[in-house]
Structures are given as C-alpha cells and as structure tokens.
C-alpha cells in the first residue's frame, strides 16, 4: 500500500494493456475504491431506514433525496498533489476524508440537524469531524452541514473502518451550491467583486426563504396538532356522553 503512484498511474488507470507492476497497483487501487463504495452503501441504507421510520411515525420524510459518489482517480491525484501529500494508497486513505461522498437533501433546516443527530448517535458510527456551515457560512455564502463519519465495512478479510463525508443541506441550499459551482467552473476571476457580492446576496435571500418556509411549516403542523388534539377530546366527550345516556336509560 506504500507504492508511490504518480500522475502516469492515474492518467492510465482503467486503460489496460499495462506492465505487471502497474496492473498490480491498479488492482489494489480498484479494491480501495470498492471499499469506499461499500461504505457509501452502508451509510445510505442507514439513512433510508431512518427516513422510512420517520415517515411511519410522523407521516412525512425528513430526507427528500440522497446522492452519492466515489471521487474519481484523477480528482484524488490532483487533491493529493495540491496539498503536498505523498501519493500512496496508505496516504490517500489517511489524508483524504471525501473519497466517499453522500449528499442528503432535506426539506427544512430543522430536518438537517435531526437527520444529523439520528445518524451520528448510532453506535457503529464514529464522528471524526463536524463543520456547521449553516450557522457559520463560508465567506461566499455557502451553507451546508458537513460530517466526516467512519463506518466499519465487513470484508472477506475482516472489518475495515472507512471514512465517508456526508453533506446535509436543504433543497434551496443545494440549488445555490449547484449554480455557484457551475459559475466557478467557468473560471471567473475572484477579483470580479460584483459577481462575488451577487452570489452572497443570493445565498442570503435563499437562507431567509428557508427560514420562512420552516416557520410556515411549523405553523401548519401546530394547527394540525391542535385539530388532532381537539378531535381526540371531542371523541372522548362523545363516548362519556353516550355512556351516561345508556346508564340513564
């Protein structure tokens, strides 16, 4: 696992028609990516179970959608090189926390923290890192809750702990982040102050909209709960009245 992997390795990865040494390294690298794919499946299953349980209890889902990905070989190489890390399999697994990524989209801000609490209190999950970019957004306005979780993956050779980065955000936050990424993909210069300010303004408006929608949601559910409580009390009164009538007869 300490074999050095240079740009040539990542550039030729998955091409085939390679020397034995490269083939051996590629096989080990493929196995490593497989572990991360399995860890994603473990986390996704846990989230889906929690979502179904919540729906059964509360008649709604706190998770709108779940998206996953395993970082591409070239993305792994570029990030390792950019940070000046030794490019070996051991170094990759030790230094990078986002090879396996899970993005959870929730309807409301409160759902983000509820989902985070539900998944992190499971006893086979270890929380390695937590960054709250909702309460403390990035300078450009980016908001999301980031968790780095470690989960055991049970392989034929035994148990192996694997790190997974989980990002939890609302649909509105995800919409902004997707558009902001597309704009940055065009490589606009950071000295374009006007564009940076416009992006920040949009992020603020979106966050305020999230808060308003959450407030409306709470108000509606509060009215629903009151109606349910009134209906239960009305039913109890009706039962008592019926019983009294029968006794009087």
C-alpha positions, -999 to +999 in steps of 0.1 A: +000+000+000+031+023+002+038+020-035+042+056-050+015+064-075+024+092-099+004+111-125+011+084-151-006+058-129-038+079-126-038+090-162-036+054-174-059+040-148-086+017-162-070+017-197-055-018-196-026-030-217-001-022-189+030-037-173+026-062-144+036-036-118+010-011-130-016-039-132-009-049-096-011-013-083-043-007-103-058-038-088-051-026-053-064+009-061-096-006-075-100-026-043-096+005-023-123+023-043-146-007-038-142-003+000-154+033-003-183+023-025-194-003+001-191+023+029-215+046+009-240+017+007-238+013+045-245+049+052-272+052+025-290+022+039-290+037+074-304+070+061-331+052+041-341+032+072-343+063+093-364+081+066-389+052+064-392+050+102-398+087+105-425+086+077-443+058+096-443+078+128-448+113+115-463+108+081-436+127+063-400+123+052-371+144+067-350+134+037-360+145+002-332+127-017-298+111-013-270+114-038-237+096-036-203+094-054-168+080-051-141+105-060-126+099-095-089+087-096-077+119-112-096+140-086-078+120-059-044+126-075-050+163-081-061+169-045-032+149-030-007+168-052-023+202-044-019+196-007+016+182-010+008+147+004+028+116-005+008+098-032+005+062-019-026+042-012-020+044+026-015+082+023-047+086+002-068+067+028-052+085+057-053+121+044-085+123+023-118+124+040-140+129+010-132+100-013-167+086-005-193+113-005-230+113+004-252+143-001-285+144+018-312+169+007-338+179+033-370+199+031-363+221+061-333+234+082-346+216+113-346+183+093-308+188+087-300+187+124-325+160+131-310+137+104-275+145+117-284+136+152-302+103+142-273+091+121-244+101+144-258+085+175-257+050+160-231+030+179-212+017+149-205+052+136-177+074+147-178+112+141-144+123+130-153+159+120-183+182+121-185+216+103-216+237+105-216+260+075-253+268+081-247+287+114-213+297+102-215+300+064-184+303+042-174+339+030-191+333-004-224+324+013-222+286+010-243+268+036-244+231+045-237+207+074-206+186+068-199+154+087-169+131+083-180+097+096-161+065+100-181+033+095-169-004+096-171-023+063-171-061+067-150-077+040-139-113+034-106-104+051-122-088+081-136-055+093-121-022+078-130+013+090-138+036+061-143+074+061-174+089+044-181+126+041-218+134+045-232+168+034-267+177+046-285+207+032-319+220+022-331+219-014-326+257-016-291+255-003-283+227-028-298+248-057-275+277-048-244+255-044-250+238-078-253+271-096-223+286-078-203+255-088-213+260-124-202+296-123-169+288-108-164+260-134-162+288-159-131+300-140-143+336-135-116+357-117-121+362-080-114+399-085-149+402-100-162+417-068-196+424-082-202+387-091-190+376-056-213+401-039-243+390-061-236+353-052-235+363-015-268+382-018-285+353-034-272+329-007-287+353+020-320+355+002-322+317-001-314+312+036-340+337+046-365+319+024-355+286+041-363+302+075-397+315+063-407+281+048-397+264+080-418+289+100-448+283+078-443+245+081-442+247+119-473+269+120-492+244+098-482+214+118-491+233+150-526+239+137-528+202+126-518+190+160-543+213+177-571+199+154-560+164+162-560+171+199-594+187+197-607+157+177-595+133+203-611+153+232-643+156+212-643+118+208-637+112+245-665+136+254-689+118+230-680+084+245-687+097+280-720+113+269-731+080+252-722+060+284-742+084+306-772+082+283-771+044+284-769+044+322-798+068+324-820+046+303 
